[in-house]
Amino acid sequence: MGCCVSSSPQPENPNSNNDDHHHTPDTNANRPHHPPSQPPAGRTAPIPHYTLAEIMEATNGFSFENIISEGGASREAGAKVLNSVYRGCLHSGQQIVVKRFSWDAWPDEEQFREQAIAVGRLRHRRLVNLIGYCCDEDERLLVAEFMPNDTLAKHLFNLKTETMEWSRRLRVACYVAQALEYCSDEGRTVYHDLTSYKVLFDETGNPCLSCFGLVKNIRDGISDNTNIAYIPPEYVEGLITFESVIFSFGNVLLFLLTGKQIPPDLALDKIRRNNMHTFMDSRVKGQYSIKEVVALVKLASQCLQYLPKDRPTIKQVIASLEQVQSNARDAGAPTNAMQGTQGQDKTSSKTQTKDKTLLMSRSSKQDKTSPIPQPTSLQMAEAVAIMDLPAIHQILVFEGYKGDATSRELTFRDSTQHMEEMLQTRWKGDLAFNSKDLKTAFECYSQFLDGAKVISPTVYVRRSLCYLMFDQPHDALRDAMQAQCIQQRINADWPIACYMQAVALSLLNRDIDSANKLKEATAIDEALDTLLKRMLSDTS
């Protein structure tokens, strides 16, 4: 995980340059503190290797009291806590954080050393500096600068802290994007597990990206406590690329917009329903223009595209953010987001204008000749009731792979090459399905289901519709039931699978069963809609 930090004595509040902020006591308060320098972007000499004895002294023997981010290990006396971050203080007085990996993540000592030295050479004002490492005995440790002003997660989601104002949220988005661009330009294209916990605030209140996410291990960067609801779809197949980082950046954008930890599928569903007022964080109401919000929501939607190739590059992301900054300046909102100097953010006095309609599609490759209707909780039910298969097809295209969000299983039974081939087959099927070439879609989906070791209820549902179009309701029912079984196995409800069963049952002249299944699907749909409204309700 990132260097989730505790508080240093009287640090500056990232949201205010004047108000005092209360922090937990500093156990190292009597030691001299030397603020970390911020050298210009570039590379440095190799970082030093610290001995295990030095790290033990700095962290008081990896004491539980110094843990500031845990990796899920036991806290029993004498237990070795792995994949955790500790706060410490070197003999020189410099405040540090230490990332402690499990040995099985880095069995090759030389590989760990090479990774650490490579990341340690990176220097950028938007990046937390890696200043050392240790690989004595079976320990694998990274040493980084201490960031005194906590994480983005704490400032966004902790209601006891002061609300992070809009201009500073925009600055976070810009600075993180700049850090990712720099890392990509320097050959570190993959950043693992990018979350709001990996964005830290320095002594001046400016956001920096943790360096720990740049160190790749043999587990391909999927941590034990990675929330499956937020991972890029390709993580399921064990594929991690720079496009995966863009997906995670889209999640961070959603957090900044909503002030809540909302899974991307639920957030995108809210966007498609045009409920922008309830989508935004009510605590920053009046600090932004609707034009800024529309642009950022559009960017987040692009970053969260299901297919990696449909996501923007980091340079396109930065260009979009710069355009938002330019629009904010033209509107008179002093965000200074890309330059962002301390103490110059002010709340915009511009009030919100009339809400605009916004409709986002999951994929830019969708059929442009047949516009996808805006979904409602009863729209699929209406299409099923009148057996409107073309309308059902449009809704399935619109839904994308939302049904797979809760059923992703991190499985790596296949080789990466084989999984990539299977993904290509599924993508080909998706393109054919979206363009109504159901014969090709059926062939591709069948090949995927036969060859992949990953469960996808969405593919079963899409092939079910293909069967219906081919007048094979028995096979359609079987696939729809298979999709529902997958969801039930993980205690998740998904109305689409029930809707498809209702259609197949009707075509089999099992009218009573069809009506009951339609009733079941509608009940699930309405329950999920109620849950969504609760999750997106204003926090006051």
C-alpha atoms as one frame of an Amber mdcrd trajectory, in Angstrom:
protein
   0.000   0.000   0.000   1.035   3.604  -0.170   2.865   5.550   2.512  -0.267
   6.315   4.487   1.121   8.744   6.967   0.507   9.901  10.465   0.844  13.505
  11.452   3.958  15.497  12.244   3.993  18.336  14.833   1.864  21.233  13.644
   1.977  20.568   9.896   0.155  22.801   7.522  -3.402  21.833   6.617  -3.690
  21.046   2.907  -7.030  22.821   2.855  -6.051  25.927   4.724  -2.932  27.993
   5.189  -4.120  29.710   8.353  -6.229  27.357  10.460  -4.607  25.003  12.961
  -5.050  21.276  12.363  -5.062  18.760  15.217  -2.815  15.746  14.817  -1.781
  12.677  16.752   1.295  13.052  18.964   4.665  12.577  17.313   6.645   9.869
  19.057   9.802  11.276  17.435   9.094  14.879  18.364  12.370  15.336  20.242
  14.448  14.372  17.236  15.507  17.021  14.742  13.350  17.160  11.646  14.828
  17.916   8.248  12.106  18.542   5.646  12.693  16.535   2.484  14.006  18.502
  -0.411  12.203  18.662  -3.748  14.869  18.566  -6.442  13.982  19.279 -10.028
  12.816  16.451 -12.235  15.597  14.150 -13.318  17.718  11.283 -12.051  20.172
  10.918  -9.164  22.954   8.619  -8.104  21.967   5.174  -6.833  20.159   5.258
  -3.515  21.969   3.778  -0.490  21.466   0.343   0.996  20.512   0.539   4.659
  21.372  -2.284   6.989  18.604  -4.119   8.767  20.019  -2.842  12.055  19.599
   0.760  10.881  15.984   0.165   9.858  15.247  -1.666  13.107  16.593   1.281
  15.077  14.635   3.778  12.961  11.326   1.944  13.413  11.886   0.818  17.011
  12.092  -2.780  15.909   9.104  -2.549  13.555   6.920  -1.751  16.551   3.166
  -1.943  16.062   2.905   1.633  17.303   4.802   2.807  14.229   2.563   1.053
  11.687   0.733   3.622   9.568  -0.578   1.327   6.815  -1.219  -2.367   7.213
  -1.123  -5.233   4.752  -3.550  -7.440   6.572  -1.163  -9.494   8.683  -1.616
 -10.542  12.298  -0.918  -8.229  15.202  -0.141 -11.024  17.635   2.863 -10.474
  19.834   6.048 -11.290  17.971   4.272 -11.712  14.651   6.035 -10.488  11.551
   3.746  -7.905   9.940   4.232  -7.943   6.178   3.243  -5.630   3.340   2.931
  -2.782   5.833   4.286   0.749   6.082   6.069   2.016   9.181   7.003   5.481
  10.276  10.550   5.951  11.513  13.437   8.293  12.100  16.983   7.739  10.894
  19.970   8.356  13.136  20.513  11.617  11.216  17.086  12.814  12.339  15.373
  12.478   8.962  11.764  11.332   9.159  11.068   8.325   6.915   8.501   5.694
   6.035   9.480   2.069   5.455   7.584  -0.333   3.218   8.018  -3.916   4.380
   7.337  -6.548   1.729   6.797 -10.231   2.270   9.753 -12.345   1.249   7.745
 -14.400  -1.252   6.961 -11.215  -3.164  10.699 -10.777  -3.739  12.530 -14.124
  -3.476  15.220 -12.813  -5.839  17.369 -10.384  -3.859  19.124  -9.009  -6.926
  15.848  -8.333  -8.722  14.598  -6.383  -5.718  17.833  -4.396  -5.582  17.585
  -3.506  -9.283  13.968  -2.406  -8.944  14.706  -0.266  -5.896  17.717   1.426
  -7.462  15.808   2.120 -10.686  12.916   3.779  -8.850  15.329   5.532  -6.490
  16.912   7.368  -9.414  13.627   9.113 -10.215  13.240  12.645  -8.925  10.211
  14.837  -9.536   8.486  17.469  -7.454   5.168  15.573  -7.818   6.670  12.265
  -6.648   7.623  11.120  -3.147  11.332  10.312  -3.261  12.581   6.793  -2.619
  15.765   7.351  -0.610  16.968   3.860   0.236  16.337   0.136   0.487  17.333
  -2.945   2.464  17.525  -6.586   1.429  19.379  -8.140   4.359  18.529 -11.731
   5.239  14.906 -12.341   4.178  13.822  -8.716   4.554  12.737  -6.626   1.545
  12.382  -2.985   2.598  11.949   0.335   0.819  12.717   3.655   2.510  10.971
   6.839   1.380  10.494  10.421   2.490   7.909  11.081   5.148   4.917  13.139
   4.002   3.488  14.970   7.054   0.008  15.902   5.881  -1.755  12.559   5.482
  -3.437  10.995   2.455  -6.063  12.032  -0.048  -8.320   9.329   1.391  -8.296
  10.926   4.825  -9.001  14.425   3.519 -11.802  13.265   1.232 -13.550  10.555
   3.205 -12.995  11.462   6.858 -15.928  13.692   7.782 -14.081  14.894  10.880
 -11.502  16.695   8.758 -12.038  19.993   7.016 -13.666  19.694   3.606 -11.186
  19.689   0.750 -12.141  22.606  -1.429 -12.739  22.265  -5.152  -9.626  24.089
  -6.339  -7.394  21.790  -4.335  -9.175  18.723  -5.687  -8.447  19.905  -9.188
  -4.839  20.411  -8.184  -4.635  16.831  -6.938  -5.869  15.523 -10.284  -3.337
  17.632 -12.170  -0.369  16.791  -9.957  -1.041  13.056  -9.969  -1.356  13.115
 -13.761   1.950  14.989 -14.013   3.651  12.415 -11.796   2.313   9.549 -13.905
   3.444  11.253 -17.104   6.951  11.734 -15.711   7.164   8.105 -14.612   5.962
   6.943 -18.020   8.502   9.143 -19.797  11.222   7.631 -17.595  10.218   4.094
 -18.529   8.169   3.286 -15.410   4.911   2.903 -17.303   3.075   0.785 -14.733
   1.939   2.120 -11.369   0.464  -0.561  -9.141  -2.686  -0.174  -7.077  -3.228
   3.557  -7.649  -5.746   4.650  -5.006  -6.528   7.681  -2.869  -4.161   6.212
  -0.280  -1.234   6.586  -2.674  -1.692  10.379  -2.906   0.127  12.107  -0.048
   0.487  15.739   1.011   3.886  17.291   1.703   4.807  19.934   4.271   3.470
  22.734   2.049   0.152  20.976   1.500   0.861  19.986  -2.105  -0.091  16.483
  -3.296   2.585  13.966  -4.247   2.342  10.430  -5.591   3.810   7.647  -3.463
   6.860   5.992  -4.990   5.963   2.570  -3.585   3.517   1.892  -6.414   6.382
   2.003  -8.916   8.176  -1.021  -7.532   6.881  -4.073  -9.345   6.997  -7.485
  -7.715   6.274 -10.991  -8.935   2.649 -10.654  -7.845   2.129  -8.018 -10.536
   1.059  -5.328  -8.116  -2.261  -6.799  -6.919  -2.145  -6.407  -3.148  -3.922
  -8.573  -0.608  -6.360  -5.798   0.226  -7.057  -4.574  -3.281 -10.794  -3.957
  -3.553 -12.028  -5.935  -6.543 -14.797  -3.388  -7.147 -12.175  -0.807  -8.180
  -9.693  -2.847 -10.196  -9.355  -2.549 -13.988 -11.189  -5.363 -15.797  -7.980
  -6.737 -17.303  -6.589  -7.407 -13.794  -8.841 -10.460 -13.765  -6.768 -11.940
 -16.581  -3.494 -10.956 -14.929  -2.769  -8.229 -17.480  -1.389  -4.947 -16.134
  -0.497  -2.163 -18.546  -0.303   1.604 -18.510  -3.931   1.631 -19.634  -4.686
  -0.086 -16.323  -3.133   2.902 -14.561  -5.427   5.215 -16.524  -8.428   3.210
 -15.299  -7.268   3.646 -11.701  -6.744   7.359 -12.303 -10.376   7.505 -13.421
 -11.340   6.071 -10.038  -9.364   8.807  -8.294 -11.190  11.408 -10.388 -14.510
   9.958  -9.246 -13.384  10.171  -5.625 -12.461  13.833  -6.108 -15.813  14.604
  -7.732 -18.043  12.739  -5.301 -16.076  12.857  -2.072 -17.095   9.210  -1.617
 -15.648   5.780  -2.309 -18.077   4.678  -4.992 -17.335   1.700  -7.263 -16.903
   2.898 -10.859 -19.790   0.847 -12.225 -22.246   2.458  -9.822 -20.837   5.917
 -10.495 -21.026   5.514 -14.261 -24.582   4.287 -13.933 -25.404   7.497 -12.056
 -23.712   9.541 -14.779 -25.759   7.844 -17.486 -28.933   8.646 -15.607 -27.956
  12.328 -15.680 -28.316  12.769 -11.916 -25.419  15.206 -11.763 -26.728  17.087
  -8.760 -26.686  14.069  -6.461 -23.492  12.783  -8.083 -21.324  15.702  -6.938
 -20.003  16.208  -3.414 -22.487  18.597  -1.817 -19.751  19.986   0.440 -18.167
  21.876  -2.473 -21.429  23.121  -3.960 -20.997  26.575  -5.448 -17.221  26.240
  -5.894 -17.298  24.982  -9.482 -18.998  25.650 -12.775 -21.082  22.968 -14.432
 -18.733  23.202 -17.440 -15.817  22.058 -15.281 -17.815  19.191 -13.822 -19.055
  17.992 -17.207 -15.484  17.985 -18.553 -14.120  16.055 -15.569 -16.983  13.557
 -15.580 -16.390  12.988 -19.275 -12.679  12.448 -18.626 -13.396  10.009 -15.790
 -15.794   8.079 -18.025 -13.148   7.851 -20.744 -10.551   6.605 -18.262 -12.974
   3.936 -17.025 -13.710   2.442 -20.435 -13.876  -1.335 -20.286 -11.475  -1.897
 -23.186  -7.945  -0.641 -22.405  -7.459   0.614 -25.961 -10.461   2.935 -25.580
  -8.911   4.810 -22.655  -6.985   8.070 -23.184  -3.221   8.353 -22.902  -1.727
  10.223 -19.975  -0.869  13.124 -22.264  -4.505  13.306 -23.376  -5.536  13.257
 -19.716  -3.244  16.178 -18.943  -4.488  18.080 -21.996  -8.066  17.645 -20.761
  -7.127  18.833 -17.277  -5.331  21.842 -18.725  -8.471  22.680 -20.685 -10.499
  22.526 -17.475  -7.995  24.869 -15.873  -8.233  27.233 -18.825 -12.026  27.233
 -18.668 -11.892  27.886 -14.941  -9.634  30.896 -15.514 -11.947  32.220 -18.211
 -14.857  31.846 -15.797 -12.981  33.702 -13.114 -12.256  30.745 -10.851  -8.677
  31.123  -9.482  -7.755  27.442  -9.359  -4.069  27.705 -10.437  -4.326  23.965
 -10.608  -1.321  23.118 -12.740   1.024  25.657 -11.119  -0.598  25.568  -7.678
   1.444  27.590  -5.218   0.836  27.458  -1.519  -1.839  29.784  -0.173  -3.250
  30.957  -3.486  -6.390  28.808  -3.700  -9.678  30.610  -3.167 -13.227  29.393
  -3.324 -14.951  30.348  -6.529 -17.962  32.589  -6.013 -19.506  31.434  -9.246
 -22.745  29.555  -8.518 -23.899  26.535 -10.431 -25.839  27.142 -13.588 -28.658
  25.022 -14.943 -27.726  21.364 -15.016 -26.888  19.967 -18.444 -27.720  16.624
 -19.913 -24.830  14.194 -20.050 -24.917  10.716 -21.500 -21.837   8.541 -21.476
 -21.429   5.206 -23.181 -19.229   2.426 -21.846 -17.431   2.027 -25.137 -16.555
   4.447 -27.896 -17.101   1.602 -30.358 -20.846   1.384 -29.774 -23.275   1.449
 -32.663 -23.655   5.088 -33.638 -26.646   4.494 -35.895 -28.846   3.291 -33.039
 -28.589   5.606 -30.032 -28.697   3.768 -26.739 -31.654   4.877 -24.591 -31.158
   6.239 -21.112 -31.718   3.355 -18.691 -34.296   3.359 -15.939 -35.060   0.692
 -13.385 -38.098  -0.372 -15.450 -36.736  -0.024 -18.981 -35.414  -3.578 -19.253
 -38.640  -4.838 -17.692 -40.659  -2.998 -20.328 -38.537  -4.425 -23.151 -38.919
  -7.942 -21.763 -42.670  -7.543 -21.275 -43.197  -6.795 -24.974 -40.427  -9.182
 -26.122 -38.523  -6.358 -27.836 -35.231  -8.130 -28.588 -33.625  -5.161 -30.434
 -34.301  -2.959 -27.396 -32.831  -5.619 -25.120 -29.753  -5.705 -27.346 -29.338
  -1.932 -27.013 -29.628  -2.116 -23.238 -27.027  -4.892 -23.053 -24.647  -2.812
 -25.152 -25.263   0.117 -22.840 -24.719  -1.992 -19.714 -21.289  -3.100 -20.897
 -19.616  -5.411 -18.394 -21.176  -3.960 -15.269 -22.418  -7.415 -14.345 -18.823
  -8.658 -14.110 -17.842  -6.011 -11.540 -18.788  -8.173  -8.570 -17.812 -11.495
 -10.082 -14.167 -10.869 -10.904 -11.986 -13.660  -9.657  -8.247 -13.071  -9.593
  -7.162 -16.215 -11.364  -3.852 -16.823 -13.095  -4.207 -20.422 -14.138  -3.458
 -19.595 -17.749  -0.336 -18.093 -19.198  -0.413 -14.396 -19.854  -0.100 -15.035
 -23.586  -3.107 -17.346 -23.598  -5.202 -14.929 -21.553  -4.275 -12.094 -23.898
  -5.418 -14.205 -26.844  -8.707 -14.916 -25.084  -9.167 -11.222 -24.330  -8.619
 -10.375 -27.965 -11.276 -12.929 -28.874 -13.733 -11.402 -26.430 -12.988  -7.860
 -27.661 -13.676  -9.031 -31.208 -16.942 -10.486 -29.968 -17.819  -7.215 -28.226
 -17.257  -5.199 -31.376 -19.408  -7.617 -33.364 -22.127  -7.600 -30.696 -22.212
  -3.800 -30.561 -22.517  -3.608 -34.355 -25.273  -6.270 -34.369 -23.123  -8.902
 -36.086 -24.489 -11.574 -33.785 -23.124 -14.529 -35.737 -19.537 -13.344 -35.250
 -20.283 -12.334 -31.669 -21.667 -15.797 -30.928 -18.592 -17.513 -32.372 -16.173
 -15.293 -30.447 -18.042 -15.562 -27.165 -18.250 -19.343 -27.496 -14.523 -19.527
 -28.148 -13.870 -17.317 -25.116 -16.082 -19.354 -22.791 -14.509 -22.597 -23.990
 -10.909 -21.396 -23.776 -10.681 -18.894 -20.920 -10.389 -19.792 -17.258 -12.186
 -16.614 -16.192 -15.875 -16.504 -15.372 -17.867 -13.790 -17.150 -21.630 -13.629
 -16.550 -21.878 -10.823 -19.109 -20.560 -13.046 -21.899 -23.107 -15.714 -20.972
 -25.914 -13.141 -21.088 -24.772 -11.788 -24.447 -24.545 -15.265 -25.914 -28.003
 -15.935 -24.473 -29.370 -13.069 -26.559 -27.598 -14.472 -29.617 -29.370 -17.777
 -29.025 -32.694 -15.936 -28.751 -32.045 -14.179 -32.047 -31.256 -17.582 -33.582
 -34.560 -18.950 -32.217 -32.870 -21.316 -29.769 -34.623 -20.475 -26.464 -33.502
 -23.662 -24.675 -29.830 -22.747 -25.124 -30.611 -19.121 -24.291 -32.216 -20.167
 -21.007 -29.231 -22.344 -20.141 -26.769 -19.454 -20.615 -28.942 -17.000 -18.676
 -29.230 -19.471 -15.805 -25.456 -19.981 -15.886 -24.964 -16.211 -15.551 -27.279
 -16.125 -12.546 -25.490 -19.087 -10.930 -22.189 -17.233 -11.177 -23.668 -14.242
  -9.382 -25.342 -16.349  -6.700 -22.047 -18.096  -6.010 -20.638 -14.772  -4.785
 -23.867 -13.651  -3.121 -24.490 -10.920  -5.680 -27.730  -9.967  -7.384 -27.834
  -9.041 -11.070 -31.242  -8.453 -12.646 -30.098  -8.827 -16.268 -29.639 -12.589
 -15.956 -33.178 -12.916 -14.575 -34.580 -10.704 -17.331 -32.988 -12.921 -19.978
 -34.439 -16.025 -18.350 -37.880 -14.405 -18.454 -37.545 -13.876 -22.216 -36.404
 -17.440 -22.873 -39.160 -18.898 -20.674 -41.764 -16.870 -22.529 -40.542 -18.187
 -25.884 -40.785 -21.694 -24.434 -44.453 -20.997 -23.614 -43.779 -21.200 -19.881
 -45.736 -18.035 -19.198 -46.165 -18.416 -15.429 -42.450 -19.107 -14.928 -41.637
 -16.170 -17.187 -43.877 -13.816 -15.208 -42.339 -14.928 -11.910 -38.808 -14.465
 -13.236 -39.710 -10.999 -14.571 -41.095 -10.083 -11.158 -37.891 -11.310  -9.508
 -35.718  -9.304 -11.913 -37.718  -6.117 -11.383 -37.467  -6.472  -7.602 -33.679
  -6.845  -7.808 -33.460  -3.888 -10.187 -35.439  -1.632  -7.869 -33.437  -2.750
  -4.819 -30.161  -1.941  -6.566 -31.517   1.443  -7.601 -32.422   2.187  -3.988
 -28.947   1.114  -2.860 -27.359   3.375  -5.466 -29.362   6.351  -4.244 -28.256
   5.696  -0.679 -24.599   5.472  -1.644 -24.816   8.719  -3.576 -26.881  10.608
  -1.023 -25.452  13.869   0.272 -23.108  13.577   3.223 -24.224  16.174   5.702
